[in-house]
């Protein structure tokens, strides 16, 4: 089993930046893909960005391309999401996800609120 702990959410004005972190523990060698999803009130959970741990290959939502950057620190079993030029529509609970042959693990989520 994989445990995930997110940090770095908060309140920011439009145009500002935040950096989210997700630290993995447990069966970390079983993780194939790790990244971020988000869910705004009344909406379904959607992919933001994920990274393949072994290759560094990334997959992005069109809505965040060019504004968000995902990276990994393999030594610390941590994935980061640098969010720049934030917009009010980026407001959501952001969830860390780790996927592998065992299935999916989710963090508890961290709130990101962007004021206009």
C-alpha positions as CSV (number, residue, x, y, z in Angstrom):
1,X,0.0,0.0,0.0
2,X,1.1,3.6,-0.7
3,X,0.4,6.5,1.5
4,X,0.4,10.1,0.2
5,X,0.6,13.3,2.0
6,X,0.0,16.6,0.2
7,X,1.0,20.1,1.3
8,X,1.2,23.6,-0.1
9,X,-2.4,24.6,-0.8
10,X,-3.8,28.0,0.2
11,X,-5.4,31.2,-0.8
12,X,-3.8,33.4,-3.6
13,X,-4.8,36.2,-5.8
14,X,-5.3,35.7,-9.5
15,X,-2.0,35.8,-11.3
16,X,-0.1,34.4,-8.3
17,X,1.7,31.2,-7.7
18,X,1.6,28.2,-5.4
19,X,3.6,25.0,-5.1
20,X,2.1,21.7,-4.1
21,X,4.1,18.8,-2.7
22,X,3.1,15.2,-2.4
23,X,5.3,12.8,-0.4
24,X,4.8,9.1,-0.9
25,X,5.6,6.3,1.6
26,X,5.0,2.6,1.9
27,X,5.3,0.5,-1.2
28,X,6.9,3.2,-3.3
29,X,8.6,0.9,-5.6
30,X,5.2,-0.2,-7.0
31,X,4.4,3.4,-8.1
32,X,4.4,3.7,-11.9
33,X,2.7,7.1,-12.4
34,X,2.2,9.9,-9.9
35,X,0.5,13.2,-10.1
36,X,-2.3,15.6,-9.4
37,X,-6.1,15.7,-10.0
38,X,-8.5,18.4,-8.8
39,X,-12.2,18.6,-8.0
40,X,-14.2,21.9,-7.9
41,X,-17.6,22.1,-6.2
42,X,-20.2,20.4,-8.4
43,X,-17.7,19.0,-10.8
44,X,-16.1,15.7,-11.3
45,X,-12.5,15.0,-10.4
46,X,-10.3,15.8,-13.3
47,X,-6.6,15.2,-14.2
48,X,-4.3,18.1,-13.9
49,X,-0.9,16.6,-14.5
50,X,0.8,13.3,-14.0
51,X,4.4,12.1,-14.4
52,X,5.8,8.6,-15.2
53,X,8.3,8.0,-12.5
54,X,10.8,5.9,-14.5
55,X,10.9,8.1,-17.6
56,X,9.7,11.6,-16.5
57,X,7.1,11.6,-19.2
58,X,4.2,14.0,-18.4
59,X,0.6,14.3,-19.3
60,X,-1.3,17.5,-18.9
61,X,-4.8,19.0,-18.9
62,X,-5.1,21.5,-21.7
63,X,-6.4,24.1,-19.2
64,X,-3.1,24.2,-17.3
65,X,-0.5,23.8,-20.1
66,X,2.1,26.5,-20.0
67,X,1.1,27.6,-16.5
68,X,1.8,24.5,-14.3
69,X,4.9,22.4,-14.0
70,X,5.1,18.9,-12.6
71,X,8.4,17.5,-11.3
72,X,9.7,14.7,-9.2
73,X,12.4,14.2,-6.6
74,X,13.0,10.4,-6.7
75,X,15.4,10.5,-3.8
76,X,12.6,12.0,-1.6
77,X,9.7,10.1,-3.2
78,X,8.1,13.4,-3.7
79,X,6.2,15.0,-6.6
80,X,5.7,18.8,-7.0
81,X,3.2,20.9,-8.9
82,X,4.3,24.4,-9.5
83,X,1.3,26.5,-10.4
84,X,1.9,29.9,-11.9
85,X,-0.5,32.5,-13.4
86,X,-3.3,31.1,-11.3
87,X,-6.9,31.8,-12.3
88,X,-10.1,31.8,-10.3
89,X,-11.2,28.7,-12.3
90,X,-8.2,26.8,-10.8
91,X,-10.0,26.9,-7.5
92,X,-10.5,23.3,-6.3
93,X,-9.3,20.6,-3.9
94,X,-6.2,19.2,-5.4
95,X,-5.5,15.5,-4.8
96,X,-2.3,13.6,-5.2
97,X,-2.5,10.2,-6.9
98,X,-0.1,7.3,-7.2
99,X,-0.9,4.5,-9.6
100,X,0.7,1.1,-10.2
101,X,-0.1,-2.6,-10.6
102,X,-1.8,-2.6,-7.2
103,X,-4.3,0.1,-8.3
104,X,-4.6,3.7,-7.2
105,X,-3.8,5.5,-4.0
106,X,-5.1,9.0,-3.1
107,X,-4.1,11.7,-0.7
108,X,-6.6,13.6,1.4
109,X,-6.5,16.6,-0.8
110,X,-5.4,20.2,-0.3
111,X,-7.5,23.3,-1.0
112,X,-6.4,25.8,-3.5
113,X,-8.4,29.0,-3.7
114,X,-7.7,31.7,-6.3
115,X,-9.4,35.1,-5.7
116,X,-10.2,37.5,-8.5
